Amino acid sequence: MYGDDATIRRILTELGDTWAVVGLSANERRAAYGVSRELQRFGKRIVPVHPKAETVHGERGYASLADIPFDVDVVDVFVNSELAGPVADEAVAKGARAVWFQLGVVDPAAYERTRAAGLEMVMDRCPAIEIPRLG
């Protein structure tokens, strides 16, 4: 419901290759760590966004989206649903072209706000699953 194949394909192939990954830290046990590695394998530049601002997969981290000194195309969100809405709002303010809420992250009100602002958005999906599924 919150991400048809056409929208997913557009985000993955047409909207740009710089992905801010919110919640990405150097913790190898977290899903964000493995998914961001897959995004890199698919040719995406990942930008870690985490309060610790750690360097991950060779990319410098930032404490917030607002701290990133360049444009980002997609904001990939690995925080719980209660915190995800404000991240979507920050993505709109940052000028991102799309927001991607990971598996289990759902906020219908944030979806409506983000779409109303003109951004593409999917929720409760994982790009590491969708990339091979869509070929």
C-alpha positions as CSV (number, residue, x, y, z in Angstrom):
1,M,0.0,0.0,0.0
2,Y,2.8,2.4,0.8
3,G,5.1,1.6,-2.1
4,D,4.1,0.1,-5.4
5,D,6.7,-1.4,-7.7
6,A,6.7,1.6,-10.0
7,T,7.5,4.0,-7.1
8,I,10.2,1.6,-5.7
9,R,11.8,1.3,-9.1
10,R,11.8,5.1,-9.6
11,I,13.5,5.7,-6.3
12,L,16.1,3.0,-6.9
13,T,16.9,3.9,-10.5
14,E,15.9,7.5,-11.3
15,L,16.0,9.7,-8.3
16,G,19.7,9.9,-7.6
17,D,22.5,7.9,-6.0
18,T,23.2,9.7,-2.7
19,W,21.4,8.0,0.1
20,A,21.4,9.4,3.6
21,V,21.0,6.3,5.9
22,V,19.4,7.6,9.2
23,G,20.3,5.2,12.1
24,L,23.4,3.9,10.4
25,S,26.3,3.3,12.9
26,A,29.4,1.1,12.9
27,N,27.4,-1.6,14.7
28,E,27.7,-4.6,12.3
29,R,24.8,-6.4,14.0
30,R,22.3,-3.7,13.0
31,A,20.3,-4.1,9.8
32,A,21.3,-0.6,8.6
33,Y,24.9,-1.8,8.4
34,G,24.2,-4.7,6.0
35,V,21.6,-2.8,4.0
36,S,23.9,0.1,3.4
37,R,26.6,-2.2,2.2
38,E,24.1,-3.6,-0.3
39,L,23.2,-0.1,-1.4
40,Q,26.9,0.6,-2.1
41,R,27.2,-2.6,-4.1
42,F,24.3,-1.3,-6.2
43,G,26.2,1.9,-6.8
44,K,24.7,4.2,-4.2
45,R,26.8,6.6,-2.1
46,I,25.7,6.1,1.4
47,V,25.9,8.9,4.0
48,P,25.7,7.6,7.6
49,V,23.4,9.7,9.9
50,H,23.6,8.9,13.6
51,P,24.2,10.9,16.7
52,K,27.7,9.4,17.0
53,A,28.5,10.6,13.4
54,E,30.7,7.6,12.8
55,T,32.5,6.8,9.6
56,V,30.9,3.6,8.1
57,H,31.8,1.7,5.0
58,G,34.4,4.4,4.2
59,E,31.8,7.2,4.3
60,R,31.9,10.1,6.8
61,G,29.0,10.2,9.2
62,Y,26.9,13.2,10.3
63,A,24.9,13.7,13.5
64,S,21.8,14.9,11.6
65,L,20.4,15.4,8.1
66,A,20.8,19.1,8.5
67,D,24.6,18.7,9.2
68,I,25.2,17.1,5.8
69,P,26.9,19.9,3.7
70,F,25.7,18.6,0.3
71,D,22.4,17.4,-1.3
72,V,21.0,14.0,-0.7
73,D,18.6,12.3,-3.0
74,V,17.0,9.6,-0.8
75,V,16.7,9.4,3.0
76,D,16.6,5.8,4.1
77,V,15.1,5.6,7.7
78,F,16.2,2.9,10.2
79,V,14.6,4.4,13.3
80,N,11.4,3.2,15.0
81,S,8.1,4.4,13.8
82,E,7.6,6.9,16.7
83,L,10.8,8.7,15.6
84,A,10.4,8.4,11.8
85,G,7.9,11.2,11.2
86,P,10.2,13.9,12.3
87,V,13.0,12.4,10.1
88,A,10.6,12.5,7.1
89,D,10.0,16.2,7.8
90,E,13.7,16.8,8.0
91,A,14.1,15.1,4.7
92,V,11.6,17.5,3.1
93,A,13.4,20.4,4.7
94,K,16.8,19.1,3.4
95,G,15.4,19.0,-0.2
96,A,15.6,15.2,-0.6
97,R,13.7,13.7,-3.6
98,A,12.5,10.6,-1.7
99,V,12.1,9.0,1.7
100,W,12.3,5.3,2.3
101,F,11.0,3.8,5.6
102,Q,12.6,0.4,6.3
103,L,10.7,-2.8,7.2
104,G,8.5,-2.3,10.3
105,V,8.7,1.5,10.1
106,V,5.2,2.9,9.4
107,D,3.8,6.4,9.9
108,P,0.8,7.1,7.7
109,A,0.7,10.8,8.7
110,A,4.3,11.2,7.7
111,Y,3.6,9.5,4.4
112,E,0.8,11.9,3.7
113,R,2.9,15.0,4.6
114,T,5.9,13.8,2.6
115,R,3.9,13.0,-0.5
116,A,2.1,16.3,-0.2
117,A,5.5,18.0,-0.2
118,G,6.2,16.4,-3.6
119,L,8.6,13.6,-2.5
120,E,8.3,10.0,-3.5
121,M,8.0,7.7,-0.5
122,V,7.8,4.0,0.5
123,M,7.3,2.5,3.9
124,D,7.8,-0.9,5.4
125,R,10.1,-2.1,2.6
126,C,13.8,-2.8,2.3
127,P,15.9,-1.8,-0.7
128,A,18.2,-4.8,-0.2
129,I,15.2,-7.0,-0.8
130,E,13.6,-4.8,-3.5
131,I,16.7,-4.4,-5.7
132,P,17.1,-8.1,-6.6
133,R,13.3,-8.6,-6.7
134,L,12.9,-5.9,-9.3
135,G,16.0,-7.0,-11.2
